[in-house]
Amino acid sequence: MQMEVKQTLHELRQKAYLTDRIAVFEGKPQQYGTQFDWDDDGLLSPSPFDDLEKVNERRWYIGLNSLEEQTAVIRNQASIDNQTPPADLKARRREIDFWKEKVGWIKESS
């Protein structure tokens, strides 16, 4: 029984990460806040998500810490790993958008 619970939680977490990854690729808000990127202030922050309270409820349900706690963990690890934001954040975002268009995640911008 305990093994089944662990496997179910693992599966739910995997689904959450995949759901969020697809949402970010499609330019939609995340449901679980699992995807992070550099923001305009040079900090790793969650990519856009819907309501913070709902996100944290969903995270709690699948055994993840709060988004606020995870943000602190991600930023701390980035600091330990000496990660820094891209030198030209706007160019990086253009490259990402180009890739998303090229592979079909989003339609060509007009």
C-alpha positions as MATLAB code, in Angstrom:
seq = 'MQMEVKQTLHELRQKAYLTDRIAVFEGKPQQYGTQFDWDDDGLLSPSPFDDLEKVNERRWYIGLNSLEEQTAVIRNQASIDNQTPPADLKARRREIDFWKEKVGWIKESS';
ca = [
       0.000    0.000    0.000;
       2.761    2.480    0.923;
       4.532    1.718   -2.367;
       1.285    2.439   -4.260;
       0.879    5.787   -2.505;
       4.476    6.776   -3.335;
       4.005    5.730   -6.954;
       0.739    7.658   -7.194;
       2.336   10.804   -5.746;
       5.256   10.387   -8.131;
       2.873   10.067  -11.063;
       0.884   13.110   -9.934;
       4.074   15.166   -9.636;
       5.240   14.074  -13.078;
       1.862   15.062  -14.489;
       2.123   18.453  -12.740;
       5.572   19.138  -14.235;
       4.431   18.095  -17.695;
       1.193   20.083  -17.460;
       3.112   23.202  -16.446;
       5.812   22.713  -19.075;
       3.190   22.504  -21.810;
       1.343   25.534  -20.403;
       4.544   27.604  -20.415;
       5.368   26.514  -23.970;
       1.852   27.514  -25.049;
       2.003   30.858  -23.234;
      -0.637   29.833  -20.685;
      -0.504   30.117  -16.884;
       0.899   27.226  -14.868;
      -1.311   25.269  -12.494;
       1.433   24.045  -10.152;
       4.257   26.581  -10.522;
       6.940   24.053  -11.386;
       8.614   25.992  -14.200;
      11.056   28.834  -13.468;
      12.941   31.316  -15.595;
      14.879   34.540  -15.195;
      12.721   37.615  -14.616;
      13.377   41.266  -15.494;
      15.033   41.800  -12.097;
      17.616   39.088  -12.751;
      16.010   36.565  -10.391;
      14.779   33.063  -11.069;
      11.021   33.241  -10.634;
       8.119   30.981  -11.460;
       6.822   31.428  -14.980;
       3.326   32.967  -14.971;
       0.772   30.970  -13.000;
      -2.873   31.371  -12.082;
      -3.983   32.117   -8.502;
      -1.196   31.675   -5.901;
      -3.537   30.204   -3.288;
      -4.863   27.639   -5.764;
      -1.346   26.834   -6.970;
      -0.234   26.176   -3.389;
      -3.300   24.000   -2.743;
      -2.499   21.916   -5.820;
       1.155   21.669   -4.780;
       0.213   20.587   -1.242;
      -2.123   17.913   -2.616;
       0.737   16.239   -4.504;
       3.264   16.669   -1.708;
       5.203   19.683   -2.979;
       6.270   22.611   -0.819;
       4.658   26.024   -1.289;
       5.596   28.092   -4.313;
       7.178   30.669   -2.020;
       9.353   27.980   -0.411;
      10.269   26.486   -3.779;
      11.197   29.896   -5.140;
      13.618   30.347   -2.223;
      15.078   26.867   -2.845;
      15.545   27.515   -6.584;
      17.167   30.913   -6.009;
      19.457   29.541   -3.306;
      20.578   26.665   -5.523;
      21.196   29.061   -8.418;
      23.386   31.135   -6.125;
      25.328   28.072   -4.948;
      25.792   27.000   -8.574;
      26.880   30.528   -9.580;
      24.079   30.735  -12.130;
      23.461   34.166  -13.539;
      20.784   35.545  -15.839;
      21.532   35.757  -19.547;
      23.504   38.832  -20.551;
      20.765   39.786  -23.016;
      17.463   38.588  -21.569;
      15.401   40.064  -24.407;
      17.460   38.220  -27.017;
      17.078   34.979  -25.066;
      13.315   35.425  -24.931;
      13.240   36.063  -28.689;
      15.242   32.863  -29.241;
      12.820   30.897  -27.076;
       9.813   32.338  -28.908;
      11.446   31.538  -32.249;
      12.011   27.946  -31.123;
       8.414   27.625  -29.856;
       7.123   28.831  -33.227;
       9.520   26.588  -35.142;
       8.438   23.419  -33.336;
       4.748   24.353  -33.279;
       4.102   25.247  -29.654;
       2.844   28.663  -30.668;
       1.679   30.161  -33.936;
       3.778   32.714  -35.753;
       3.411   36.137  -34.206;
       1.907   38.741  -36.490;
];
